[in-house]
Amino acid sequence: MSSIRVLVVEDDPVAADAHAEYVRRIDGFEVAGVARSGAELASLLRLADAPGERREAVADLILLDMNLPDAHGLDIIRRVRGLGLPVDIIAITAVRDLHVVRSAISSGIVQYLIKPFTYSSFAEKLTAYQDFRRTLVEQASATTQAEVDQAFASLRPVTASSLPKGLSAETLSAVSRLLKNQVAPTSAVEVSEALSMSRVTARRYLEHLADQRSVRRTPRYGTRGRPEYEYSWARESRQD
């Protein structure tokens, strides 16, 4: 899958530069532009074009500050949605008002990130979106309920409180991403080498994913000594 093009929309110059740098640090993303006002974003997206005029997608994702000097984020979201532009939106804002949060969600944003936040939280939101987008791109013109559920589940990363003791959400996400990108089944040894962790730790995460039916676990034949298992991401088979 090609890199996800991101528009950073933030009126504070320091924050805008930081968010753009964060985007560049995450594999699979690139900065398509930076806008510091609603007017600049409108120019980049050509929102002022005549209705019905064909628009080329200049970005796949907008990181949108909800409080811009010349426009409110909700108005921008509604305008983008009303014009049918093929772009997703993640709200990045200090606004905690429940009415605004609900309105943003109902308008079609895919994530809501509240300032201040750490790079880790930022990266978690973007990689969750990346998994969501990858799941949808992998599908053909039709899809199954299980595949739709899997795509939306990608936007809700597992929290530490829902994991068995000793497992972290961040490491689980890393193991999951590795398996999703593998063409062939992968063993615990191979996962441990790829992610620089012990084989025992890798197996614990793989077994957890297998218990959750997120991955398939099958014996690896042809190995000597103790039986070894290999794991592959569970992509639902498509029915005719």
Long-range contacts (C-beta under 8 A, 24 or more apart in sequence): 1-28, 1-133, 1-134, 1-137, 3-28, 3-29, 3-30, 4-28, 4-29, 4-30, 4-60, 4-61, 4-129, 4-130, 4-133, 5-30, 5-31, 5-32, 5-58, 5-59, 5-60, 5-61, 6-30, 6-31, 6-32, 6-59, 6-60, 6-61, 6-62, 6-63, 7-32, 7-33, 7-34, 7-35, 7-41, 7-44, 7-45, 7-58, 7-59, 7-61, 7-62, 7-63, 7-87, 8-33, 8-34, 8-35, 8-63, 9-34, 9-35, 9-36, 9-41, 9-62, 9-63, 9-64, 9-65, 9-68, 9-76, 10-34, 10-36, 10-63, 10-65, 10-92, 11-36, 11-37, 11-65, 11-67, 11-68, 11-69, 12-65, 15-65, 15-115, 19-63, 19-92, 19-122, 22-119, 22-122, 22-123, 23-63, 23-126, 25-119, 25-123, 26-123, 26-126, 26-127, 26-130, 28-130, 29-126, 29-130, 32-58, 32-59, 33-58, 33-59, 36-68, 37-68, 37-69, 37-70, 37-71, 38-68, 38-70, 38-71, 38-75, 38-76, 39-70, 39-71, 41-76, 45-80, 45-85, 45-87, 47-79, 47-80, 47-83, 51-83, 55-83, 55-85, 57-85, 57-86, 57-87, 59-87, 60-87, 60-88, 60-133, 61-87, 61-88, 61-89, 61-90, 61-129, 62-87, 62-88, 62-89, 62-90, 63-90, 63-92, 64-89, 64-90, 64-91, 64-92, 64-93, 64-109, 65-92, 65-93, 66-91, 66-93, 66-95, 66-100, 66-104, 67-93, 67-94, 67-95, 73-104, 74-100, 74-103, 74-104, 74-107, 77-104, 77-107, 77-108, 77-109, 78-107, 81-107, 81-108, 88-129, 88-133, 90-125, 90-126, 90-129, 110-155, 111-155, 120-170, 124-157, 124-169, 124-170, 124-173, 127-173, 127-177, 128-154, 128-155, 128-156, 128-157, 128-173, 129-154, 129-155, 131-176, 131-177, 131-180, 134-180, 138-235, 140-238, 142-238, 144-236, 144-238, 144-239, 146-236, 147-235, 147-236, 150-236, 163-208, 164-208, 166-204, 167-204, 167-205, 167-208, 171-195, 171-197, 171-201, 171-205, 172-205, 172-208, 172-209, 175-202, 175-205, 175-206, 175-209, 176-209, 176-214, 176-233, 179-209, 179-215, 179-231, 179-232, 179-233, 180-233, 182-232, 182-233, 184-232, 185-216, 185-218, 185-220, 185-230, 185-231, 185-232, 186-230, 186-231, 186-232, 187-220, 187-228, 187-229, 187-230, 187-231, 188-228, 188-229, 188-231, 189-228, 191-231, 206-231
